[in-house]
Amino acid sequence: MSNTIPTKTVERLFPFVLKSRSLIIGQDTLLRSKGKLHFVLITTDIAENSRADILANFTHYPVVQHFTSADLENFFNVRGAKAVGFAKSGLAQSIYAELKPYRINAPAHPSKPAPQPAVETPAAETPPA
């Protein structure tokens, strides 16, 4: 008997992305589809200028950097893509939840800061009678 626990990888969800047609391919298409976009996935072998452009253009969206362009070709049958997006859906939320550790940009709207505790002022001492 083996004691290893099979680990689930995000790649298991990629065939469903193809079936649901929720993959948005290429920077130009991503720019035109901002209303539908949930998050952007860029490859690790993307050019530094392209990476900076994507980070600048998609500040309000999570940008995840993982996989290579060869991996994207294997997973999604897209040749030469360095940036893909996922349309808003429950499937995209699940994929993003698993890829969240690879996010490279900070949230555009950070959560509200915790309220500061009230500082108690010492009560004034009354002079002895």
C-alpha positions as CSV (number, residue, x, y, z in Angstrom):
1,M,0.0,0.0,0.0
2,S,1.2,3.5,-0.8
3,N,1.0,6.2,1.8
4,T,1.3,9.0,-0.7
5,I,-1.7,11.2,-1.1
6,P,-2.5,12.2,-4.7
7,T,-2.2,16.0,-5.0
8,K,-4.8,17.8,-7.1
9,T,-3.3,20.2,-9.6
10,V,-5.0,23.1,-11.3
11,E,-4.3,21.5,-14.7
12,R,-7.2,19.1,-14.0
13,L,-9.6,22.1,-14.6
14,F,-8.1,23.2,-17.9
15,P,-10.2,20.9,-20.2
16,F,-13.3,22.5,-18.7
17,V,-12.0,25.9,-19.7
18,L,-11.7,24.7,-23.3
19,K,-15.3,23.3,-23.2
20,S,-16.7,26.4,-21.6
21,R,-14.9,28.7,-24.1
22,S,-13.9,31.0,-21.2
23,L,-10.3,31.5,-22.3
24,I,-9.3,34.9,-23.6
25,I,-6.1,34.7,-25.6
26,G,-3.6,37.6,-26.4
27,Q,-3.0,41.0,-25.0
28,D,-5.2,42.9,-27.5
29,T,-8.1,40.6,-26.9
30,L,-7.6,41.0,-23.2
31,L,-7.7,44.8,-23.5
32,R,-11.0,44.6,-25.4
33,S,-12.5,42.1,-23.0
34,K,-12.0,43.8,-19.6
35,G,-15.6,43.6,-18.7
36,K,-15.6,39.8,-19.0
37,L,-12.2,39.3,-17.4
38,H,-11.7,37.6,-14.0
39,F,-7.9,37.3,-14.0
40,V,-4.9,37.3,-16.3
41,L,-2.3,34.5,-16.5
42,I,1.1,35.3,-18.0
43,T,3.9,32.9,-18.7
44,T,7.3,32.8,-16.9
45,D,9.0,33.3,-20.3
46,I,7.3,36.6,-21.2
47,A,9.4,39.5,-22.1
48,E,10.0,42.1,-19.4
49,N,8.4,44.9,-21.4
50,S,5.3,42.9,-22.1
51,R,5.1,41.9,-18.4
52,A,5.3,45.6,-17.4
53,D,2.6,46.5,-20.0
54,I,0.2,43.9,-18.7
55,L,0.8,44.9,-15.1
56,A,0.1,48.6,-16.1
57,N,-3.0,47.8,-18.2
58,F,-4.5,45.3,-15.7
59,T,-4.0,47.0,-12.3
60,H,-7.6,46.3,-11.3
61,Y,-7.3,42.6,-12.1
62,P,-5.3,39.8,-10.5
63,V,-2.2,39.0,-12.6
64,V,-0.8,35.5,-12.1
65,Q,2.6,34.4,-13.5
66,H,3.0,30.7,-13.8
67,F,3.7,28.1,-16.5
68,T,5.6,28.5,-19.8
69,S,4.2,29.2,-23.3
70,A,4.9,25.6,-24.1
71,D,2.7,24.6,-21.2
72,L,-0.1,26.8,-22.4
73,E,0.3,25.2,-25.8
74,N,-0.1,21.7,-24.2
75,F,-3.0,22.7,-22.0
76,F,-5.1,25.0,-24.3
77,N,-3.7,24.2,-27.8
78,V,-2.7,27.9,-28.3
79,R,0.6,28.4,-30.0
80,G,2.9,31.2,-28.8
81,A,0.6,32.8,-26.3
82,K,2.3,34.5,-23.4
83,A,-0.8,36.0,-21.9
84,V,-4.3,34.5,-21.5
85,G,-7.3,35.6,-19.5
86,F,-10.1,33.8,-17.9
87,A,-13.7,35.0,-18.3
88,K,-15.7,35.5,-15.2
89,S,-17.2,32.2,-14.0
90,G,-17.2,29.8,-11.1
91,L,-14.6,27.8,-13.0
92,A,-12.3,30.9,-13.2
93,Q,-12.8,31.5,-9.5
94,S,-11.7,27.9,-8.7
95,I,-8.6,28.2,-11.0
96,Y,-7.6,31.5,-9.5
97,A,-8.0,30.2,-6.0
98,E,-5.4,27.5,-6.8
99,L,-3.1,29.9,-8.6
100,K,-3.3,32.7,-6.1
101,P,0.1,32.0,-4.6
102,Y,1.6,33.0,-8.0
103,R,-0.1,36.4,-8.1
104,I,2.5,39.1,-8.9
105,N,0.5,42.3,-8.5
106,A,-0.9,43.8,-5.3
107,P,-4.7,44.1,-5.0
108,A,-5.9,47.5,-6.4
109,H,-8.2,48.1,-3.5
110,P,-6.6,46.8,-0.3
111,S,-8.9,45.8,2.4
112,K,-9.7,48.5,5.0
113,P,-7.1,48.9,7.6
114,A,-8.0,47.5,11.0
115,P,-9.3,50.2,13.3
116,Q,-6.8,51.6,15.8
117,P,-7.6,50.8,19.4
118,A,-8.7,53.7,21.5
119,V,-5.9,55.1,23.6
120,E,-7.0,55.6,27.2
121,T,-5.9,58.8,28.8
122,P,-5.0,58.5,32.4
123,A,-7.5,60.0,34.8
124,A,-6.4,63.2,36.4
125,E,-5.4,62.6,40.0
126,T,-7.3,64.5,42.6
127,P,-5.3,66.2,45.3
128,P,-5.7,64.6,48.7
129,A,-8.0,66.4,51.1
